């Protein structure tokens, strides 16, 4: 209902301009056929030709996460009959992989595809756009963003802070905990570890004695191979095989408690967004939602195949994080959230609402979903 | 990549017709401005005005599941600037709620929104379009449909058998097991039970001594209230509260093992589909995916609220199915799948592929997703 209302209003506002343009275009044209056509064009038809590059944070070789940007770009292009043409670009091609947001904000590029939590250095609020440690799973994150007001709150924050608007356009699902060159048998084993991860996990792991570096995907393998870091996580089995992590570390931990359902997003300069015809804005929303569901399905399909390959590799040890590590990490996470709430009013405001939502939706997922998943995935007895 | 290729091919095929129509429309028009406009219209612009009713199997009062049809209809309308206008209609308004497929097949209506497994009486293959007992969760179902070839296989079957094409356009997530007027403490307690459910669950429960009736949503409450049935399941907390089930049965079981991630779908007559311009076909795909992700987010959000209300109701007993019921039901399910494979070649063909996929994706979900969900939803210690 809301969609229609919004649509109708925008269509009405847009109509005056469109009619004017159509009338100008038909100035030299007389006769009934021309009038009919003018009427048709006046509706919504004389749409501008637009071309955008879409820089991303991803190497093109990671075809699931980069694929989210490609899906978004291709669907916008298809749904506008090629009038609004978007081309995904790999990280570093136009702007550095971890500076997509700054480039959109600066007006150098109209839009990008990235993970909001790469920008926690600019504001910790960006973490909500991707994932908080011990936060929301894929479905919980979608429910929060689309239904519980999360996206509206974040869009208000992005508009005020970065002059941009963002839409969820992909998700990886619960990630793996990553590859470690030695075993983690207790919290003590984290002390002094040098690890690649991203988002607020850096500060949480910092509380547990880990030194964190946030490297872009394309730079992790070399850091792990040269011994510059002792451990690294990226996403999960499919990407990790592509990045060749099993060649340089053998202990593969789970779960990636710092990102149980991280969203990727399309970020668009508000100056560009406000210039788009309303139908293009609708197309952007649709294409982003398609990218959201498509990327998740791709990861789930590809990770399934990759996990079978990893399970058959005798050099790979698949290990759950010990209970005391999970507990210490959860405690450190909630301590950090309290500190950030004390120091940052925008974080505090969103965190209060998010935290209540998290508790209640976890309760619901603890019933039908959890009991079915536990039964279905139990090892054969 | 595939999307672009498909799109370009169709656009090319469509262009000749469009150019012809535009030229005819501009026959009376001379001068540069008219030529420019003709060029613009020739692209994809002179799109036909189409209006469709979209009958559903749902009462409009169930605004999550009926909402999937509304979302689909509104988004098609918005993305075509109102040129292709679809209106959702509640079950029974135009056709009986459980005869949507037959009505689309018969050509009486162009399209509908329903659950494929309502039509297992026509073919057991339809169950794959919704859910099989002990089958796939929401994400697993999407991965199978969109990535593992499931949708292509089913679309081939639908085309051959019903002369229609279908797209997933909603999901409820793992359902609850339903409301029982007495406790189910063992398999023996199922004997003689009269229950409302749908899909292949009817035959599985039949093997366990239950007599099943498949009633549309709007008729369940009365059957339960009058004692015509002893137990009923529909979807989950939000809908169940709307249908007032707690007023007539107090034992609320979980999980709904017969539908761990059921898809709802849009079904379209192939005669109508083949007449649509390719851009409208792309819009239908986009709107269906939006409805898929939107309905899931709505259910997750609304069920969370409703579960809190139910948990506070002293008349409601929340109970897990006993282990022997789960085991007996799973055994009966796989026995049924073997019987159907023996008697139905199309079922056998799809089941073989689906079954392998199910095993491997369950293994993957047993790692990061399960370990995180178990930790996150564990009762406070």
Interface residues (C-beta under 8 A of the other chain):
Chain A: X1 X3 X4 X7 X11 X24 X25 X26 X27 X28 X29 X30 X31 X32 X33 X34 X36 X37 X40 X41 X43 X44 X45 X46 X70 X71 X74 X75 X77 X78 X79 X81 X82 X83 X134 X137 X138 X139 X140 X142 X143 X145 X146 X147 X148 X173 X174 X175 X176 X177 X236 X237 X254 X255 X256 X257 X260 X279 X282 X283 X286 X287 X289 X290 X292 X293 X294 X296 X297 X298 X300 X301 X302 X303 X304 X305 X307 X308 X311 X318 X320 X326 X357 X360 X361 X362 X363 X364 X365 X366 X367 X368 X369 X370 X371 X372 X373 X374 X375 X376 X377 X378 X379
Chain B: X1 X3 X4 X7 X11 X24 X25 X26 X27 X28 X29 X30 X31 X32 X33 X34 X36 X37 X40 X41 X43 X44 X45 X46 X70 X71 X74 X75 X77 X78 X79 X81 X82 X83 X134 X137 X138 X139 X140 X142 X143 X145 X146 X147 X148 X173 X174 X175 X176 X177 X236 X237 X254 X255 X256 X257 X260 X279 X282 X283 X286 X287 X289 X290 X292 X293 X294 X296 X297 X298 X300 X301 X302 X303 X304 X305 X307 X308 X311 X318 X320 X326 X357 X360 X361 X362 X363 X364 X365 X366 X367 X368 X369 X370 X371 X372 X373 X374 X375 X376 X377 X378 X379
